[in-house]
């Protein structure tokens, strides 16, 4: 398991009996170290890309001044983590996978990327986030085609509103999450982490799933704001 948050990552790795490596996905050397660690532990056959950040800002300000336009450094940072970081992890992990022998099902590995329904239904102020997630959607097919020659599948999951700590924790957050859930088509609630995880597992284990982008969102279509 690789993540930027070392303390929480180590706790989770201990809980599941795994190994944690601290990684900033904007640092290629750190990604290489993580891939090498996974290779040393055993055959690296699965990569799940889930690193990401958000940013909310409208494209222009209200005063007509250039200085009030969207922060370009913030835009670049979101793309660097959400899009470039995802591709960097793919290209390095897939290189390691390509050295492996084929499994009984005739493949060498499976990659699952995490995008967002914002890739399709970007809201006001989500130019940076939506374009970064849209980029992940856009690379899914061509990278799957690239890696088909070596027996590596590539799929992407687009979650909707999933009940994670991003929406807060404890009793005070429940009313807020219930209100958010009302915007979901059906069931009218936030998605459960295990419901999202089950789709990731399906894309890893189902050898006939390739080059797909799957929405896990209860049928939600996000409004402009």
N, C-alpha and C positions, 0 to 999 in steps of 0.2 A: 504494500500500500504506500502510495506516495502523495504527500500533501505539503502545503506551506505551513500549516499549523502543527508544529512539532509536538507540543504537549498533548493535544487532543488526539493527534494521529497515533502517538505511542500508546495512549490509553486504549484506543480502539484495537490496535494491532495486538496488544496483550490480551484483550477480551476475546478476540477471535482466533488467537494462536497464530498470528501472522507476523510479518516483519515490516517495520516502518522505515521509510527513507524520506528525508526532508527534501522537497523539490519546489523550486520556483520555475514554472513552465516558460518563463521568459529567458531562462538561463540554459542554453543547450548543453553545457558541460554537466549541469546537475541532472538533466534528463538522461544523458548518456550513463552517468553513474547509477541512476535508478534502473535503467535497462540492464546494465551489467550485473547489478545485484540480483535482479530477477532471473537472469540467465544462470548465475551461479547457484541459485536455490533450486533450480530445476528447469525443465523446458518452459520457455515463455511462449504461451499459446494464446493468451487473452490480454487485450488492452481495453480498458474502459476510460474514456476521456471525460472528466466531469469538472475540471477546474474552470472557474468563471467568475466574473464580477459584473456589476451593473453600474449604470450612470444615467441620471435623469436630468436632461437639460434641453430646452427648445433650441432649434437651429439658429434663431436670431433673438436678440433682446427686444425690449419695447421702446428703446430710445433712439433707434436708428444708427447707433454707433457701432463701428467695427469691434471695439473692445467688448461689447456686450454679446457678440455672437458666440456660438457654441465653443467651448474650450477645446482647442484642437489637440492639446497634449492629452487631455482626458479621452478624447476620441481615439487617439493613437494607442493609448494604454489599454482601453477596452479591447481593441482589435488585436493588440499584441498578446494579451492573455487568452481571450476567448477563441480567436481564430488562428493566429500564427502559432500560439502555444499548442493548440490541438494538432495542427499539421506537423509541428516539430516532433511531438510525441509519436504521431503515426509513422512518420518516415523512419525514425530511429528504431522503434519497437518492431516495425515490419521488416526492417533490415535484419534484425536478430532472428525473427521468426522464419525468414527465408532460408536460413541455414539448417533448419530442422528437417527431420525425416517426415514424410507424410503419415498422417494418422490412418486408422482403418477406414475412415470415411473419405479419405483422399484429400485432406486439407492440412495446412500447416498452422493456421491460426484464425482468430476472429477478433475484429475490432468493433467496438460500439462507442459512438460519440454522443455526447449530450448537447442538444441544442435547446430550443424553446419554441412554444407557440408564437412567441414574439417574432420569430423568423418570418411568419406569415401574417400575423395580426399586430404589427408594431403599433404601439400607442403614441400619443403626443409625448414628446420628450424622450423617446426611445431610439433616436436615430443611431446612436453609437451601438447600443445593445442589440437592436434588431439587425443592423447590418453585419455585426460580428456573428450572430447566430445564423443569419441567412447565408453567410459565407460557409459555415459548416454544412448546411444543407447542400449548398452548391458544390462542395468538394466531394460529397459522398459518392456520387456515381462515377466521376472520373477516377477517383482513387480506387474504388472497387474494381474498375476496369483495369487500372494499372496492376493491381495486386492479384487479379484472377490468375495471371500466368504462373504465380508461385503458390496458389492454393490458399490465399488469405481472403476472408470475407470482410466486408465493411458495411455496417449499418449505422443508422442514427436514430435516436429517440428524441422526440419533441414533447417534453412535459408541459402540462398546463399548470394549474394552481395546486402544488403539492404541499402537504402539511409538514413543513420543516421549521427549524428555529428562525428562519428569515422573517416569519410573521409574528415572532414573539413566543414566549413560553409562559405558562402559568395561567391562572384563572382570568386575569385581565385581558389576555389575548383571545379568549374563546369567543367573545361576542364579535370581535373584529373578523376572526376567521369564519364564523358562521355567516356574517354579512357577505364576505367574499364568495363563499360557497353558493350563495343565491344566484350568482351570475353563471353558474355551470348548468348546462342543459339537463343532464341527468347522469348520475345522481347529484343532487343539489348540495354538494359539500366539497371540501378540499379532497384531493387525492391522498391516499395513504402512501407512505414511503415504500411499503412492501408491494403495493400495486405497481409502482414504477419499477422497482427492482425486479419484479417477476418478468416484465417485458425485456429488461436487459438480459436476464438469464435465458429467456427464450431466444433472443437474437444470437446469443453466444452458442447455445446448444443445438439449435435447429439448423442443420447443414444446408437447407434449401432457402434460407433467408439471406439475401445478399442485395446490396445496393439500394436498400429501402430506407425511407424516412417515415417513422411511425409516430403518430400523435397519441399521447396518453393523457387525455385532457377532459374526459367526460363530455365531449362534444362542444366545449366552449369555443366561442369566437369572440375575441377580445374587442370591446368597443374602442372608439378613438381615445377616450380617457376614462 
